[in-house]
Protein backbone atom coordinates (compact mmCIF):
# COMPACT_ATOMS: atom_id res chain seq x y z
CA UNK A 1 0.00 0.00 0.00
CA UNK A 2 1.32 3.42 -0.96
CA UNK A 3 1.84 5.93 1.81
CA UNK A 4 1.46 9.70 1.58
CA UNK A 5 5.23 9.93 2.03
CA UNK A 6 5.80 7.68 -0.99
CA UNK A 7 3.32 9.59 -3.13
CA UNK A 8 4.80 12.93 -2.10
CA UNK A 9 8.31 11.80 -2.98
CA UNK A 10 7.27 10.39 -6.36
CA UNK A 11 5.39 13.56 -7.28
CA UNK A 12 8.42 15.69 -6.40
CA UNK A 13 10.65 13.51 -8.58
CA UNK A 14 8.15 13.56 -11.44
CA UNK A 15 7.98 17.36 -11.18
CA UNK A 16 11.75 17.61 -11.43
CA UNK A 17 11.79 15.25 -14.41
CA UNK A 18 9.08 17.23 -16.18
CA UNK A 19 10.93 20.50 -15.60
CA UNK A 20 14.04 18.93 -17.10
CA UNK A 21 12.00 17.68 -20.04
CA UNK A 22 10.68 21.19 -20.69
CA UNK A 23 14.25 22.51 -20.72
CA UNK A 24 15.30 19.67 -23.04
CA UNK A 25 12.45 20.44 -25.45
CA UNK A 26 13.87 23.90 -25.99
CA UNK A 27 17.37 22.55 -26.53
CA UNK A 28 16.20 19.75 -28.85
CA UNK A 29 13.85 22.10 -30.72
CA UNK A 30 10.97 19.59 -30.72
CA UNK A 31 8.30 21.49 -32.63
CA UNK A 32 6.01 23.03 -31.70
CA UNK A 33 8.26 23.98 -28.79
CA UNK A 34 5.96 26.53 -27.16
CA UNK A 35 2.95 24.17 -27.27
CA UNK A 36 4.97 21.27 -25.90
CA UNK A 37 6.45 23.36 -23.10
CA UNK A 38 2.95 24.68 -22.30
CA UNK A 39 1.63 21.09 -22.08
CA UNK A 40 4.42 20.15 -19.68
CA UNK A 41 3.62 23.28 -17.67
CA UNK A 42 0.00 22.16 -17.36
CA UNK A 43 1.17 18.78 -16.10
CA UNK A 44 3.44 20.49 -13.57
CA UNK A 45 0.57 22.68 -12.38
CA UNK A 46 -1.57 19.58 -11.84
CA UNK A 47 1.20 17.90 -9.87
CA UNK A 48 1.60 21.01 -7.74
CA UNK A 49 -2.14 20.97 -7.02
CA UNK A 50 -1.80 17.45 -5.64
CA UNK A 51 1.30 18.47 -3.66
CA UNK A 52 -0.69 21.34 -2.10
CA UNK A 53 -3.37 18.84 -1.08
CA UNK A 54 -0.73 16.63 0.50
CA UNK A 55 0.74 19.66 2.28
CA UNK A 56 -2.65 20.54 3.72
CA UNK A 57 -2.84 17.09 5.24
CA UNK A 58 0.84 16.69 6.12
CA UNK A 59 2.59 20.07 6.57
CA UNK A 60 5.78 18.27 7.60
CA UNK A 61 6.21 17.14 3.97
CA UNK A 62 6.38 20.68 2.63
CA UNK A 63 9.67 21.10 0.76
CA UNK A 64 11.51 24.40 1.01
CA UNK A 65 10.36 25.25 -2.54
CA UNK A 66 6.71 25.27 -1.44
CA UNK A 67 5.71 27.89 1.12
CA UNK A 68 3.65 26.56 4.01
CA UNK A 69 -0.02 27.43 4.11
CA UNK A 70 -1.05 29.62 7.02
CA UNK A 71 -2.65 27.55 9.84
CA UNK A 72 -6.04 29.21 9.29
CA UNK A 73 -6.10 28.51 5.51
CA UNK A 74 -8.98 26.44 4.26
CA UNK A 75 -8.10 23.32 2.32
Chimera marker file (.cmm) of the C-alpha trace (Angstrom):
<marker_set name="trace">
<marker id="1" x="0.000" y="0.000" z="0.000" r="1" g="1" b="0" radius="0.5"/>
<marker id="2" x="1.319" y="3.421" z="-0.963" r="1" g="1" b="0" radius="0.5"/>
<marker id="3" x="1.844" y="5.929" z="1.812" r="1" g="1" b="0" radius="0.5"/>
<marker id="4" x="1.456" y="9.702" z="1.581" r="1" g="1" b="0" radius="0.5"/>
<marker id="5" x="5.229" y="9.934" z="2.033" r="1" g="1" b="0" radius="0.5"/>
<marker id="6" x="5.801" y="7.679" z="-0.992" r="1" g="1" b="0" radius="0.5"/>
<marker id="7" x="3.325" y="9.587" z="-3.133" r="1" g="1" b="0" radius="0.5"/>
<marker id="8" x="4.798" y="12.926" z="-2.105" r="1" g="1" b="0" radius="0.5"/>
<marker id="9" x="8.314" y="11.796" z="-2.983" r="1" g="1" b="0" radius="0.5"/>
<marker id="10" x="7.268" y="10.389" z="-6.359" r="1" g="1" b="0" radius="0.5"/>
<marker id="11" x="5.392" y="13.559" z="-7.281" r="1" g="1" b="0" radius="0.5"/>
<marker id="12" x="8.419" y="15.692" z="-6.402" r="1" g="1" b="0" radius="0.5"/>
<marker id="13" x="10.650" y="13.508" z="-8.579" r="1" g="1" b="0" radius="0.5"/>
<marker id="14" x="8.148" y="13.564" z="-11.436" r="1" g="1" b="0" radius="0.5"/>
<marker id="15" x="7.980" y="17.358" z="-11.181" r="1" g="1" b="0" radius="0.5"/>
<marker id="16" x="11.753" y="17.609" z="-11.431" r="1" g="1" b="0" radius="0.5"/>
<marker id="17" x="11.791" y="15.253" z="-14.405" r="1" g="1" b="0" radius="0.5"/>
<marker id="18" x="9.082" y="17.233" z="-16.181" r="1" g="1" b="0" radius="0.5"/>
<marker id="19" x="10.929" y="20.496" z="-15.595" r="1" g="1" b="0" radius="0.5"/>
<marker id="20" x="14.044" y="18.934" z="-17.095" r="1" g="1" b="0" radius="0.5"/>
<marker id="21" x="12.001" y="17.679" z="-20.043" r="1" g="1" b="0" radius="0.5"/>
<marker id="22" x="10.680" y="21.189" z="-20.693" r="1" g="1" b="0" radius="0.5"/>
<marker id="23" x="14.254" y="22.508" z="-20.721" r="1" g="1" b="0" radius="0.5"/>
<marker id="24" x="15.302" y="19.674" z="-23.037" r="1" g="1" b="0" radius="0.5"/>
<marker id="25" x="12.454" y="20.437" z="-25.449" r="1" g="1" b="0" radius="0.5"/>
<marker id="26" x="13.865" y="23.897" z="-25.992" r="1" g="1" b="0" radius="0.5"/>
<marker id="27" x="17.369" y="22.549" z="-26.533" r="1" g="1" b="0" radius="0.5"/>
<marker id="28" x="16.204" y="19.752" z="-28.845" r="1" g="1" b="0" radius="0.5"/>
<marker id="29" x="13.847" y="22.095" z="-30.724" r="1" g="1" b="0" radius="0.5"/>
<marker id="30" x="10.966" y="19.595" z="-30.719" r="1" g="1" b="0" radius="0.5"/>
<marker id="31" x="8.296" y="21.487" z="-32.630" r="1" g="1" b="0" radius="0.5"/>
<marker id="32" x="6.007" y="23.030" z="-31.703" r="1" g="1" b="0" radius="0.5"/>
<marker id="33" x="8.264" y="23.980" z="-28.788" r="1" g="1" b="0" radius="0.5"/>
<marker id="34" x="5.957" y="26.527" z="-27.160" r="1" g="1" b="0" radius="0.5"/>
<marker id="35" x="2.950" y="24.167" z="-27.273" r="1" g="1" b="0" radius="0.5"/>
<marker id="36" x="4.971" y="21.273" z="-25.902" r="1" g="1" b="0" radius="0.5"/>
<marker id="37" x="6.445" y="23.361" z="-23.096" r="1" g="1" b="0" radius="0.5"/>
<marker id="38" x="2.953" y="24.677" z="-22.297" r="1" g="1" b="0" radius="0.5"/>
<marker id="39" x="1.634" y="21.095" z="-22.080" r="1" g="1" b="0" radius="0.5"/>
<marker id="40" x="4.417" y="20.153" z="-19.677" r="1" g="1" b="0" radius="0.5"/>
<marker id="41" x="3.623" y="23.277" z="-17.673" r="1" g="1" b="0" radius="0.5"/>
<marker id="42" x="0.002" y="22.162" z="-17.362" r="1" g="1" b="0" radius="0.5"/>
<marker id="43" x="1.174" y="18.778" z="-16.103" r="1" g="1" b="0" radius="0.5"/>
<marker id="44" x="3.443" y="20.489" z="-13.572" r="1" g="1" b="0" radius="0.5"/>
<marker id="45" x="0.573" y="22.675" z="-12.384" r="1" g="1" b="0" radius="0.5"/>
<marker id="46" x="-1.570" y="19.582" z="-11.842" r="1" g="1" b="0" radius="0.5"/>
<marker id="47" x="1.203" y="17.902" z="-9.866" r="1" g="1" b="0" radius="0.5"/>
<marker id="48" x="1.601" y="21.010" z="-7.743" r="1" g="1" b="0" radius="0.5"/>
<marker id="49" x="-2.143" y="20.975" z="-7.015" r="1" g="1" b="0" radius="0.5"/>
<marker id="50" x="-1.797" y="17.450" z="-5.642" r="1" g="1" b="0" radius="0.5"/>
<marker id="51" x="1.299" y="18.474" z="-3.657" r="1" g="1" b="0" radius="0.5"/>
<marker id="52" x="-0.686" y="21.339" z="-2.104" r="1" g="1" b="0" radius="0.5"/>
<marker id="53" x="-3.372" y="18.836" z="-1.077" r="1" g="1" b="0" radius="0.5"/>
<marker id="54" x="-0.729" y="16.633" z="0.498" r="1" g="1" b="0" radius="0.5"/>
<marker id="55" x="0.745" y="19.657" z="2.275" r="1" g="1" b="0" radius="0.5"/>
<marker id="56" x="-2.647" y="20.544" z="3.723" r="1" g="1" b="0" radius="0.5"/>
<marker id="57" x="-2.841" y="17.086" z="5.245" r="1" g="1" b="0" radius="0.5"/>
<marker id="58" x="0.839" y="16.687" z="6.119" r="1" g="1" b="0" radius="0.5"/>
<marker id="59" x="2.589" y="20.067" z="6.572" r="1" g="1" b="0" radius="0.5"/>
<marker id="60" x="5.776" y="18.265" z="7.600" r="1" g="1" b="0" radius="0.5"/>
<marker id="61" x="6.206" y="17.137" z="3.975" r="1" g="1" b="0" radius="0.5"/>
<marker id="62" x="6.384" y="20.685" z="2.633" r="1" g="1" b="0" radius="0.5"/>
<marker id="63" x="9.670" y="21.100" z="0.758" r="1" g="1" b="0" radius="0.5"/>
<marker id="64" x="11.511" y="24.395" z="1.010" r="1" g="1" b="0" radius="0.5"/>
<marker id="65" x="10.365" y="25.248" z="-2.536" r="1" g="1" b="0" radius="0.5"/>
<marker id="66" x="6.709" y="25.273" z="-1.437" r="1" g="1" b="0" radius="0.5"/>
<marker id="67" x="5.707" y="27.885" z="1.116" r="1" g="1" b="0" radius="0.5"/>
<marker id="68" x="3.648" y="26.563" z="4.007" r="1" g="1" b="0" radius="0.5"/>
<marker id="69" x="-0.024" y="27.433" z="4.113" r="1" g="1" b="0" radius="0.5"/>
<marker id="70" x="-1.052" y="29.623" z="7.025" r="1" g="1" b="0" radius="0.5"/>
<marker id="71" x="-2.648" y="27.553" z="9.836" r="1" g="1" b="0" radius="0.5"/>
<marker id="72" x="-6.044" y="29.210" z="9.290" r="1" g="1" b="0" radius="0.5"/>
<marker id="73" x="-6.101" y="28.508" z="5.510" r="1" g="1" b="0" radius="0.5"/>
<marker id="74" x="-8.983" y="26.441" z="4.262" r="1" g="1" b="0" radius="0.5"/>
<marker id="75" x="-8.099" y="23.319" z="2.317" r="1" g="1" b="0" radius="0.5"/>
<link id1="1" id2="2" r="1" g="1" b="0" radius="0.2"/>
<link id1="2" id2="3" r="1" g="1" b="0" radius="0.2"/>
<link id1="3" id2="4" r="1" g="1" b="0" radius="0.2"/>
<link id1="4" id2="5" r="1" g="1" b="0" radius="0.2"/>
<link id1="5" id2="6" r="1" g="1" b="0" radius="0.2"/>
<link id1="6" id2="7" r="1" g="1" b="0" radius="0.2"/>
<link id1="7" id2="8" r="1" g="1" b="0" radius="0.2"/>
<link id1="8" id2="9" r="1" g="1" b="0" radius="0.2"/>
<link id1="9" id2="10" r="1" g="1" b="0" radius="0.2"/>
<link id1="10" id2="11" r="1" g="1" b="0" radius="0.2"/>
<link id1="11" id2="12" r="1" g="1" b="0" radius="0.2"/>
<link id1="12" id2="13" r="1" g="1" b="0" radius="0.2"/>
<link id1="13" id2="14" r="1" g="1" b="0" radius="0.2"/>
<link id1="14" id2="15" r="1" g="1" b="0" radius="0.2"/>
<link id1="15" id2="16" r="1" g="1" b="0" radius="0.2"/>
<link id1="16" id2="17" r="1" g="1" b="0" radius="0.2"/>
<link id1="17" id2="18" r="1" g="1" b="0" radius="0.2"/>
<link id1="18" id2="19" r="1" g="1" b="0" radius="0.2"/>
<link id1="19" id2="20" r="1" g="1" b="0" radius="0.2"/>
<link id1="20" id2="21" r="1" g="1" b="0" radius="0.2"/>
<link id1="21" id2="22" r="1" g="1" b="0" radius="0.2"/>
<link id1="22" id2="23" r="1" g="1" b="0" radius="0.2"/>
<link id1="23" id2="24" r="1" g="1" b="0" radius="0.2"/>
<link id1="24" id2="25" r="1" g="1" b="0" radius="0.2"/>
<link id1="25" id2="26" r="1" g="1" b="0" radius="0.2"/>
<link id1="26" id2="27" r="1" g="1" b="0" radius="0.2"/>
<link id1="27" id2="28" r="1" g="1" b="0" radius="0.2"/>
<link id1="28" id2="29" r="1" g="1" b="0" radius="0.2"/>
<link id1="29" id2="30" r="1" g="1" b="0" radius="0.2"/>
<link id1="30" id2="31" r="1" g="1" b="0" radius="0.2"/>
<link id1="31" id2="32" r="1" g="1" b="0" radius="0.2"/>
<link id1="32" id2="33" r="1" g="1" b="0" radius="0.2"/>
<link id1="33" id2="34" r="1" g="1" b="0" radius="0.2"/>
<link id1="34" id2="35" r="1" g="1" b="0" radius="0.2"/>
<link id1="35" id2="36" r="1" g="1" b="0" radius="0.2"/>
<link id1="36" id2="37" r="1" g="1" b="0" radius="0.2"/>
<link id1="37" id2="38" r="1" g="1" b="0" radius="0.2"/>
<link id1="38" id2="39" r="1" g="1" b="0" radius="0.2"/>
<link id1="39" id2="40" r="1" g="1" b="0" radius="0.2"/>
<link id1="40" id2="41" r="1" g="1" b="0" radius="0.2"/>
<link id1="41" id2="42" r="1" g="1" b="0" radius="0.2"/>
<link id1="42" id2="43" r="1" g="1" b="0" radius="0.2"/>
<link id1="43" id2="44" r="1" g="1" b="0" radius="0.2"/>
<link id1="44" id2="45" r="1" g="1" b="0" radius="0.2"/>
<link id1="45" id2="46" r="1" g="1" b="0" radius="0.2"/>
<link id1="46" id2="47" r="1" g="1" b="0" radius="0.2"/>
<link id1="47" id2="48" r="1" g="1" b="0" radius="0.2"/>
<link id1="48" id2="49" r="1" g="1" b="0" radius="0.2"/>
<link id1="49" id2="50" r="1" g="1" b="0" radius="0.2"/>
<link id1="50" id2="51" r="1" g="1" b="0" radius="0.2"/>
<link id1="51" id2="52" r="1" g="1" b="0" radius="0.2"/>
<link id1="52" id2="53" r="1" g="1" b="0" radius="0.2"/>
<link id1="53" id2="54" r="1" g="1" b="0" radius="0.2"/>
<link id1="54" id2="55" r="1" g="1" b="0" radius="0.2"/>
<link id1="55" id2="56" r="1" g="1" b="0" radius="0.2"/>
<link id1="56" id2="57" r="1" g="1" b="0" radius="0.2"/>
<link id1="57" id2="58" r="1" g="1" b="0" radius="0.2"/>
<link id1="58" id2="59" r="1" g="1" b="0" radius="0.2"/>
<link id1="59" id2="60" r="1" g="1" b="0" radius="0.2"/>
<link id1="60" id2="61" r="1" g="1" b="0" radius="0.2"/>
<link id1="61" id2="62" r="1" g="1" b="0" radius="0.2"/>
<link id1="62" id2="63" r="1" g="1" b="0" radius="0.2"/>
<link id1="63" id2="64" r="1" g="1" b="0" radius="0.2"/>
<link id1="64" id2="65" r="1" g="1" b="0" radius="0.2"/>
<link id1="65" id2="66" r="1" g="1" b="0" radius="0.2"/>
<link id1="66" id2="67" r="1" g="1" b="0" radius="0.2"/>
<link id1="67" id2="68" r="1" g="1" b="0" radius="0.2"/>
<link id1="68" id2="69" r="1" g="1" b="0" radius="0.2"/>
<link id1="69" id2="70" r="1" g="1" b="0" radius="0.2"/>
<link id1="70" id2="71" r="1" g="1" b="0" radius="0.2"/>
<link id1="71" id2="72" r="1" g="1" b="0" radius="0.2"/>
<link id1="72" id2="73" r="1" g="1" b="0" radius="0.2"/>
<link id1="73" id2="74" r="1" g="1" b="0" radius="0.2"/>
<link id1="74" id2="75" r="1" g="1" b="0" radius="0.2"/>
</marker_set>
